[in-house]
Amino acid sequence: MSLIKSFSLLNLSSTMTALDLSGASLQGNFPDEIFRLPNLQALYLYGNSKLTGYLPNSNWSSPLRKLYLSSTNFTGKIPDSIGNLLLLEIVHIEGCSFTGSIPTSIGNLTRATEIVFASNRLTGHLPHHVSGLSYLTTLDLSGNSLQGRVPSWLFTLPSLVSIDLSNNMLNGPIDSFQSPNSLQEVRLQKNEIHGTIPNSIFQLVNLTYLDLTSNNLSGTVKFDMFSKLQSLQYLYLSNNSLLSFTSSSYLDIKYSVPSLQELNLSNCNVNQFPRFLRNSGKLTSLDLSNGRIHGRISKHDSEGWKNLIDLHLSNNFLTHVELHPWQEIKILDLQNNKIQGSILVPPPSTQVFLVSNNKLSGQIPPSICSLSSLQYLSLSHNNLSGTIPSCLGNFSTELIILDLKNNSLEGHIHDTFANASSLRSLDLNSNKLEGPLPRSLANCSVLQVVNVGNNMISDTFPSLQINDLSHNEFTGFLPRTIFVSMEAMKNVEEMEFGPQYIGGFYYKDSVTVAMKGRDVLLYKILIIFRAMDFSSNRFNGEIPEVLGNFKSLKVLNLSHNGLTVTCSNDGLPKAPPSASTDHEEDETTSWFDWKVAKLGFASGVVIGLSIGYILLSIGRPRWLVKMVERDQQKKVRRRRPRDRM
């Protein structure tokens, strides 16, 4: 609603001390006269996203103590005159459209306890020197485009408890400082800060939260330096690829960080388990992934892991897991190591169990079916053999991902998926499985990916977004009635927030697609990507014309079967009737899709892989249409002499 129509603001009493219009769905330009009411002490405007306005350059209400403008559409610069508000205690200007640099006059706000300028468009450097903010407890400048060094005065303000400069473009080193203050929380993640972590950081004895993730920090840090931070609960240093860690040379020195709950050193060149973890009884989350840790997880190394909930050790060089000391673990990620031996089944609390790309051998133990809360199970790319346990399809109604591809599993796939109501992806590719597909998969109503290619499965065509049945022994016709019901192949909504991939937070589906006579692995699959691969089977009969309605289909491979293609005089497949014949664009799109499909039929080469991704981003490129036309014209000309005979 219009601000002026709803409130007679310009006639407000000069004696007013507080005005609260927060969350009032106000629109239009806010009159800056309100800021000049002589007795105004508190102004609340937050939560009015369509409210515009500017801050006055002069003549502020001098007694103003609290100013809340967050989540409005105020713009312009934060004026130097804000430093004239000598009684200002709290200023929250978050999620607006303010530009320019931070005024140096904020040092005049000697009564301020909270300054929040987060999520604006502020640029420039932080003030080089500020000394007057004696009562400041919270400083939040995150989510801007600030540049330059991290100045030392930030760490010496006597009352400062929390500082957040994350998600900026700070690119200098962290200056060393003297007389450390009472800081408890330091957030500097997602900047471009370089240089070493100054030793003075380890003198912040009240520190409970330190996040330096995703910067360009370098140098070597000794693990025993953290022992000075006895109050530290959360430590995040991941994605600093030039940073490395080492232990003290004195092996008999014992040190610990007793309050530590979460530690993330992913992609930081960690080459051993930190010794202080052995006495960290409160540790619940540990991420040492993408490191250089060799050898085994021993009982001695994991003494302090008993209360772990999340453990991420993927992309290291681990060879053995002696035992599982954790009893309440929910997420266990050991992917991409060199772990040998049989599968060591984790506790029943486990929800995510990822051990793909290792050297596991032997059979899948039936005890894995005791994991009744399991949602993600990935044992792919190992040396597992034997049969799939009969309970694996129905031991958990929460199961979302079952990935056993690239092993040596044999026997039948048990028909035990009747209770797998949450199953979204089943990947059994490249094993030695035989027999029919389980009919109980029909009960899996949210199933998106079925990949049983490169097995010895013999069955008739099954009713199933991605279908990979290639390199098996399927027989029979491709029934039109089943294809008619495949709504997922017909139309897919565009992605509003950029690329999204099939899979959850801990797992992304992959698929191997034939391209130019070779198998190409897609490590991630776009949600709007649709593919069918029925190649190298024994299907016969005609290719159903209804496939022409699958406008979202990007890869189709029917090669190496006994199928026929009814062709028109120009050698192209006959396009089925368009679903919207009144629109020329729809007809042309259908014709183009059929041409792409024809290339796959004729040569057994699915170029739809690369074409599909081009189509997703730029539609139907003119150069590609011409290329397909030229290719088909050449084929027609080559056939003409024979046609005359």
C-alpha positions in Angstrom: 0.0 0.0 0.0 1.1 3.6 -0.6 3.0 5.0 2.3 1.6 8.5 1.8 -2.0 7.3 1.6 -1.8 5.1 4.6 0.0 7.3 7.0 0.0 11.1 7.4 3.7 10.9 8.2 4.6 14.5 7.3 2.2 15.7 10.1 3.6 13.4 12.8 4.0 15.0 16.2 7.4 16.5 16.9 7.3 14.9 20.3 7.2 11.3 18.8 10.1 9.2 20.2 9.5 5.9 18.3 8.0 4.9 14.9 7.5 1.2 14.0 6.4 0.4 10.5 8.2 -2.9 10.1 6.6 -5.5 7.9 3.8 -3.2 6.8 4.1 -3.9 3.1 4.8 -0.2 2.4 5.5 1.0 -1.1 6.9 4.2 -2.6 9.5 6.7 -1.5 10.0 7.2 2.2 10.1 10.9 3.1 13.5 11.8 4.6 11.8 14.4 6.8 11.0 11.5 9.2 14.7 11.2 10.0 14.7 14.8 11.2 11.9 14.5 13.9 13.6 16.3 16.8 12.8 13.7 19.5 12.8 10.5 17.4 14.9 7.8 19.2 13.9 4.6 17.3 12.8 4.0 13.7 11.8 0.5 12.5 11.2 0.0 8.8 12.6 -3.5 8.2 10.7 -6.0 6.0 9.3 -3.5 3.5 11.0 -4.7 0.3 9.2 -2.2 -1.9 10.0 0.8 0.2 12.5 3.1 -1.4 14.4 6.1 -0.1 17.7 7.7 0.8 19.5 8.6 4.0 19.8 12.3 4.6 23.2 14.0 4.2 22.6 16.3 7.1 20.3 17.3 9.9 19.6 13.9 11.3 17.5 13.5 14.5 20.4 13.8 17.0 18.7 11.7 19.7 18.3 8.7 17.3 19.4 5.5 19.1 18.0 2.6 17.0 17.7 2.5 13.2 16.4 -0.7 11.5 16.2 -0.5 7.6 17.0 -4.1 6.8 15.1 -5.7 3.8 14.0 -2.4 2.3 15.0 -1.0 -1.0 16.8 2.1 0.3 19.7 3.0 -2.0 22.4 5.6 -2.5 25.4 5.9 -0.2 25.6 5.6 3.5 26.4 9.3 4.2 29.3 10.5 6.4 26.6 12.4 8.4 25.7 9.1 10.0 28.7 9.8 12.3 26.8 12.7 13.7 24.4 10.4 15.5 26.4 10.3 18.7 23.7 8.5 20.6 23.2 5.7 18.0 23.4 2.3 19.6 22.1 -0.1 16.9 22.1 0.3 13.2 20.8 -2.5 10.9 21.0 -1.8 7.2 21.0 -5.3 5.8 19.7 -6.5 2.4 19.3 -3.1 0.8 20.8 -1.5 -2.2 23.4 0.9 -0.7 26.5 1.5 -2.7 29.8 3.3 -2.2 32.3 2.8 0.6 31.9 2.5 4.3 32.1 6.0 5.8 35.1 6.6 8.0 32.8 8.6 10.3 31.5 5.3 11.9 34.3 5.7 14.3 32.3 8.6 15.9 29.6 6.2 16.9 31.0 5.8 20.4 27.8 4.4 21.8 27.2 1.8 19.1 26.8 -1.8 20.1 25.7 -3.3 16.7 26.6 -2.2 13.2 25.2 -4.3 10.5 25.7 -3.3 6.8 25.5 -6.8 5.4 24.2 -7.8 1.9 24.4 -4.5 0.2 26.6 -3.3 -2.7 29.3 -1.6 -0.7 32.7 -1.3 -2.3 36.2 0.1 -1.5 38.4 -0.6 1.5 37.7 -0.8 5.1 38.8 2.2 7.1 42.5 2.0 8.0 42.1 3.1 11.5 39.1 3.2 13.9 39.4 3.6 17.6 36.2 5.1 19.0 33.9 2.0 18.9 34.5 1.0 22.5 31.1 -0.5 23.1 30.7 -2.3 19.8 29.9 -6.0 20.2 28.7 -6.9 16.6 30.1 -5.9 13.3 28.6 -7.5 10.2 29.8 -6.3 6.7 29.3 -9.6 4.9 27.9 -10.0 1.4 29.3 -6.9 -0.2 32.2 -6.2 -2.5 34.8 -4.8 -0.1 38.4 -5.1 -1.0 41.8 -4.6 0.5 43.4 -5.8 3.7 41.8 -7.0 6.9 42.9 -4.2 9.2 44.2 -5.0 12.7 41.8 -2.6 14.5 39.0 -5.1 14.0 40.7 -7.4 16.5 41.5 -4.9 19.1 38.2 -3.2 19.8 37.7 -3.9 23.5 34.1 -5.2 23.5 33.8 -6.8 20.0 32.4 -10.3 20.2 31.4 -11.1 16.6 32.9 -10.0 13.3 31.6 -11.1 9.9 33.3 -10.0 6.7 32.4 -13.1 4.7 31.4 -13.1 1.1 33.4 -10.1 0.0 36.5 -9.5 -2.2 39.0 -8.9 0.6 42.4 -9.7 -1.0 45.1 -8.6 1.4 46.6 -10.6 4.3 45.3 -10.5 7.8 47.4 -7.9 9.7 49.0 -9.0 13.0 47.7 -7.2 16.0 48.5 -6.6 19.7 46.3 -6.6 22.8 43.7 -9.2 21.6 40.2 -8.5 22.6 37.2 -10.6 23.7 36.3 -11.8 20.2 34.3 -15.0 20.1 33.2 -15.3 16.5 35.3 -14.5 13.4 33.8 -15.1 9.9 36.1 -14.3 7.0 35.1 -17.1 4.6 34.7 -16.7 0.8 37.1 -13.9 0.2 40.5 -13.7 -1.5 42.6 -13.3 1.6 46.2 -14.4 1.1 49.3 -14.8 3.2 49.6 -16.8 6.4 47.3 -17.1 9.4 49.0 -14.6 11.9 50.0 -16.1 15.2 48.0 -13.4 16.9 44.8 -15.3 15.8 45.8 -18.1 18.1 45.9 -15.6 21.0 42.1 -15.0 20.9 41.5 -17.3 23.9 37.8 -16.5 23.9 37.3 -17.7 20.3 34.4 -20.2 19.8 33.9 -19.9 16.0 36.6 -19.4 13.3 35.8 -19.6 9.6 38.5 -18.9 7.0 37.1 -21.2 4.4 37.6 -20.6 0.6 40.4 -18.1 0.6 44.0 -18.1 -0.7 45.8 -18.7 2.6 49.2 -20.3 2.6 52.0 -21.4 4.9 52.2 -24.2 7.5 50.2 -24.4 10.7 51.3 -26.6 13.6 48.3 -28.4 15.0 49.4 -27.7 18.6 48.8 -24.0 18.0 45.1 -24.7 18.3 45.6 -26.0 21.8 45.6 -22.4 23.0 42.0 -22.0 21.9 40.4 -23.9 24.7 36.9 -22.5 24.0 37.0 -23.1 20.3 33.9 -25.1 19.2 33.8 -24.6 15.4 36.8 -24.5 13.1 36.5 -24.2 9.3 39.6 -23.8 7.2 38.6 -25.8 4.1 39.4 -24.8 0.5 42.8 -23.2 1.1 44.8 -25.3 -1.2 48.1 -23.7 -0.3 47.7 -24.2 3.4 49.3 -27.2 5.1 49.4 -28.6 8.6 51.9 -30.5 10.7 52.4 -31.8 14.2 55.0 -30.8 16.7 58.2 -32.7 16.6 57.9 -33.5 20.3 55.8 -36.7 20.1 55.3 -36.9 23.9 53.5 -33.5 24.0 49.8 -33.9 24.7 47.5 -31.2 23.6 43.7 -31.0 23.0 40.9 -28.6 22.0 38.4 -29.9 24.5 35.4 -27.9 23.3 35.7 -28.6 19.6 32.5 -29.8 18.0 33.1 -29.3 14.2 36.3 -29.4 12.3 36.6 -28.8 8.5 40.0 -29.0 6.9 38.9 -30.2 3.5 41.3 -29.5 0.6 44.0 -28.2 2.9 46.9 -30.7 2.3 46.3 -32.5 5.6 48.6 -35.6 5.6 47.7 -37.0 9.0 45.0 -37.1 11.6 45.3 -34.2 14.0 46.5 -35.5 17.3 44.3 -33.1 19.3 41.3 -35.0 18.0 42.1 -37.9 20.3 40.9 -36.0 23.3 38.0 -34.2 21.6 35.1 -36.0 23.2 32.6 -33.4 22.0 33.5 -33.7 18.3 30.4 -34.3 16.2 31.5 -33.3 12.6 34.9 -34.0 11.0 35.8 -33.2 7.4 39.4 -34.1 6.3 38.4 -34.9 2.7 40.5 -34.0 -0.3 43.7 -34.5 1.6 46.9 -36.6 1.7 46.2 -39.0 4.5 47.7 -42.4 4.0 47.4 -45.7 5.7 44.7 -46.9 8.1 42.1 -45.5 10.4 43.5 -47.0 13.6 41.9 -47.3 17.0 44.5 -44.9 18.4 43.7 -42.2 15.8 40.0 -42.4 16.3 39.9 -42.4 20.1 38.1 -39.0 20.2 35.5 -39.9 17.5 33.0 -41.7 19.6 30.3 -39.0 19.3 30.8 -38.3 15.6 27.7 -37.7 13.5 29.3 -36.6 10.2 32.6 -38.0 9.0 34.1 -37.0 5.6 37.4 -38.7 4.6 36.8 -39.0 0.8 39.6 -38.4 -1.7 42.6 -39.5 0.5 44.8 -42.5 0.4 43.4 -44.6 3.2 43.9 -48.3 2.9 42.2 -49.9 5.9 39.5 -49.2 8.5 40.3 -51.1 11.7 36.9 -50.5 13.4 34.0 -48.1 13.7 34.4 -46.4 17.0 31.6 -44.0 16.3 28.2 -45.2 17.6 25.8 -42.4 16.5 27.2 -41.8 13.0 24.7 -40.6 10.4 27.0 -39.6 7.5 30.0 -41.7 6.6 31.9 -40.7 3.4 34.9 -42.8 2.6 34.8 -42.5 -1.2 37.8 -42.4 -3.5 40.4 -44.0 -1.3 42.3 -47.3 -1.5 40.4 -49.2 1.2 40.9 -52.9 1.0 39.2 -55.9 2.5 35.6 -56.6 3.1 32.9 -54.1 3.9 32.8 -53.0 7.6 29.2 -52.3 8.3 28.6 -49.1 10.3 26.1 -48.7 13.2 22.3 -48.8 12.6 22.1 -45.0 13.0 23.8 -44.5 9.6 21.8 -42.6 7.0 24.5 -42.0 4.3 27.1 -44.7 3.6 29.4 -43.9 0.7 32.4 -46.2 0.0 32.6 -46.0 -3.8 35.9 -46.0 -5.7 37.9 -48.2 -3.3 39.4 -51.7 -3.5 36.7 -53.5 -1.4 36.4 -57.2 -2.1 34.2 -60.1 -1.0 30.5 -60.2 -0.7 28.0 -57.5 0.5 27.3 -58.8 4.0 23.6 -59.4 4.9 24.2 -57.3 8.1 24.1 -54.2 5.9 20.4 -54.7 6.0 20.4 -53.7 9.7 20.8 -50.1 8.6 17.1 -49.4 8.8 17.6 -45.6 8.5 19.8 -45.7 5.5 19.0 -43.2 2.7 22.2 -43.3 0.5 24.2 -46.4 -0.2 27.0 -46.3 -2.7 29.4 -49.2 -3.1 30.2 -48.7 -6.7 33.6 -49.1 -8.4 35.0 -51.8 -6.1 35.8 -55.5 -6.5 32.7 -56.8 -4.8 31.4 -60.2 -5.8 28.7 -62.7 -5.0 25.0 -62.1 -5.0 23.0 -59.1 -3.9 21.5 -59.8 -0.4 17.8 -60.5 -0.8 17.0 -57.9 1.9 18.7 -55.0 0.1 15.5 -53.7 -1.6 13.3 -53.5 1.4 15.4 -53.1 4.5 14.8 -49.4 4.6 11.7 -47.4 3.6 14.0 -44.3 3.6 16.4 -45.6 0.9 16.8 -42.9 -1.9 20.0 -44.0 -3.7 21.2 -47.6 -4.3 24.4 -47.6 -6.3 26.3 -50.9 -6.8 27.7 -50.3 -10.3 31.1 -51.5 -11.6 31.5 -54.5 -9.4 31.4 -58.2 -10.1 28.0 -59.0 -8.6 26.1 -61.9 -10.0 22.9 -63.7 -9.8 19.3 -62.3 -9.9 18.1 -59.0 -8.7 15.6 -60.0 -6.0 12.1 -58.9 -6.3 12.0 -57.1 -3.0 11.4 -53.5 -3.8 7.7 -53.4 -2.7 8.4 -51.2 0.3 11.1 -49.0 -1.4 8.7 -46.1 -1.7 11.5 -43.4 -1.5 13.8 -45.0 -4.0 14.8 -42.5 -6.7 17.9 -44.0 -8.3 18.9 -47.7 -8.9 22.3 -48.1 -10.5 23.5 -51.7 -11.1 25.4 -51.0 -14.3 28.5 -53.1 -15.3 28.0 -56.2 -13.2 27.2 -59.9 -14.0 23.6 -59.8 -13.1 21.1 -62.0 -14.9 17.4 -62.9 -14.9 14.5 -60.6 -15.1 14.0 -57.1 -13.7 12.1 -57.1 -10.4 8.5 -56.4 -11.0 8.2 -54.7 -7.6 10.1 -51.7 -9.1 6.7 -50.7 -10.3 5.8 -49.7 -6.7 8.7 -47.2 -6.6 6.6 -44.2 -7.6 9.4 -41.6 -7.4 12.0 -43.6 -9.3 13.9 -41.4 -11.8 17.0 -43.4 -12.8 17.2 -47.1 -13.6 20.6 -48.2 -14.9 21.1 -51.9 -15.4 23.2 -51.6 -18.5 26.2 -54.0 -19.2 24.7 -57.0 -17.4 23.2 -60.3 -18.7 19.6 -59.4 -17.8 17.0 -61.2 -20.0 13.5 -59.8 -19.9 10.8 -58.2 -22.0 10.6 -54.4 -22.2 10.0 -52.9 -18.7 7.8 -50.0 -17.8 10.1 -47.3 -16.3 13.6 -39.9 -16.5 16.7 -42.0 -17.5 16.4 -45.6 -18.8 19.6 -47.5 -19.5 19.0 -51.1 -20.4 21.9 -51.4 -22.9 24.1 -54.4 -23.4 21.7 -57.0 -22.0 19.4 -59.6 -23.5 16.0 -57.8 -23.5 13.6 -59.1 -26.1 10.2 -58.3 -27.5 8.6 -55.1 -28.9 8.9 -51.5 -27.8 5.2 -51.1 -26.8 3.6 -47.8 -27.7 1.3 -47.8 -24.7 4.1 -47.7 -22.2 5.8 -44.8 -24.0 2.6 -42.8 -24.0 2.6 -42.8 -20.2 6.1 -41.4 -19.9 5.3 -37.8 -19.1 8.8 -37.1 -17.9 10.1 -37.4 -21.4 7.6 -35.0 -23.0 8.1 -31.6 -21.4 10.5 -30.4 -18.7 10.2 -27.0 -17.0 13.2 -24.7 -17.4 15.5 -24.3 -14.4 14.8 -21.0 -12.7 17.8 -20.9 -10.4 20.6 -22.2 -12.6 21.8 -25.7 -13.2 20.4 -28.4 -10.9 21.5 -32.0 -10.8 19.9 -35.3 -10.1 20.9 -36.4 -6.6 21.0 -35.2 -3.1 23.4 -33.1 -1.1 25.7 -36.1 -0.6 25.4 -37.8 -3.9 25.1 -36.9 -7.6 23.9 -39.5 -10.1 26.2 -40.3 -13.0 25.5 -42.2 -16.2 27.6 -43.6 -19.0 26.4 -42.7 -22.5 27.6 -44.0 -25.9 29.2 -41.3 -28.0 31.3 -41.8 -31.2 31.7 -45.4 -30.4 33.0 -44.8 -26.9 31.4 -44.8 -23.5 31.4 -41.3 -22.0 30.8 -40.8 -18.3 28.6 -37.9 -17.2 29.6 -37.3 -13.6 26.5 -35.2 -12.9 23.1 -35.3 -14.7 21.1 -32.2 -15.1 17.6 -32.5 -13.7 16.1 -31.6 -17.1 18.3 -34.1 -18.9 16.4 -37.1 -20.4 17.9 -40.2 -22.0 17.0 -43.6 -23.2 19.6 -46.3 -24.1 18.2 -49.6 -25.2 21.2 -50.5 -27.5 22.7 -53.9 -27.9 19.7 -56.0 -27.0 17.3 -58.2 -28.9 14.4 -55.8 -29.3 12.5 -56.2 -32.6 9.5 -54.7 -34.4 8.9 -51.0 -35.3 10.2 -48.0 -33.4 7.0 -46.4 -31.9 6.2 -43.1 -33.5 5.2 -41.7 -30.1 8.9 -41.2 -29.4 8.6 -38.1 -31.6 6.5 -36.5 -28.8 9.4 -36.7 -26.4 10.6 -33.1 -26.8 12.6 -33.3 -23.6 14.5 -36.4 -24.7 18.2 -35.5 -25.3 19.8 -38.9 -25.8 18.2 -41.8 -27.6 20.1 -44.9 -28.5 18.3 -47.9 -30.1 21.3 -49.2 -32.1 22.3 -52.9 -32.4 18.8 -54.3 -32.2 16.4 -55.8 -34.7 14.2 -52.6 -35.0 12.8 -51.0 -38.2 12.5 -47.3 -39.1 9.7 -46.3 -41.5 11.3 -43.6 -43.7 9.8 -41.0 -46.0 11.2 -40.2 -49.5 13.9 -38.0 -48.1 15.3 -40.8 -46.0 14.2 -39.2 -42.8 11.9 -40.8 -40.2 8.3 -39.7 -40.5 7.5 -37.2 -37.8 4.4 -38.0 -35.8 1.5 -35.5 -35.7 2.5 -32.5 -33.6 0.8 -32.0 -30.3 0.3 -28.3 -31.2 0.1 -28.2 -35.0 -1.1 -24.6 -34.9 2.4 -23.5 -33.8 5.2 -23.6 -36.4 7.9 -23.6 -33.7 6.6 -26.8 -32.2 6.5 -28.5 -35.5 10.0 -27.4 -36.3 11.3 -28.5 -32.9 9.7 -32.0 -33.4 11.3 -32.3 -36.8 14.7 -31.3 -35.5 14.5 -33.8 -32.6 13.7 -36.6 -35.1 16.8 -35.7 -37.1 19.0 -35.9 -34.1 17.4 -39.3 -33.3 17.9 -40.5 -36.8 21.7 -40.0 -36.5 21.6 -42.3 -33.5 19.5 -44.9 -35.3 21.6 -45.0 -38.4 25.1 -45.2 -37.0 24.8 -46.4 -33.4 26.4 -43.2 -32.3 24.5 -41.0 -29.8 25.6 -37.4 -30.6 22.6 -36.3 -28.6 24.9 -36.1 -25.6 26.7 -33.0 -26.7 23.8 -31.6 -28.7 21.5 -32.1 -25.7 23.5 -29.8 -23.5 23.8 -27.2 -26.2 20.0 -27.3 -26.6 19.5 -26.9 -22.9 21.4 -23.6 -22.9 20.9 -21.9 -26.3 17.9 -23.6 -27.7 18.1 -24.9 -31.3 21.2 -23.3 -32.9 21.0 -22.5 -36.6 24.5 -23.8 -37.4 23.6 -27.2 -35.9 20.4 -27.4 -38.0 22.3 -26.7 -41.1 24.9 -29.3 -40.2 22.3 -32.0 -39.8 20.6 -30.9 -43.1 23.9 -31.2 -45.0 24.6 -34.6 -43.5 21.3 -36.0 -44.5 21.5 -34.5 -48.0 24.8 -36.2 -48.6 23.3 -39.5 -47.5 20.3 -39.0 -49.9 22.7 -38.2 -52.8 24.7 -41.3 -52.1 21.6 -43.5 -52.2 20.2 -42.0 -55.5 22.1 -44.2 -58.0 21.0 -47.3 -56.3 17.4 -46.0 -56.1 17.3 -45.7 -59.9 18.2 -49.4 -60.4 
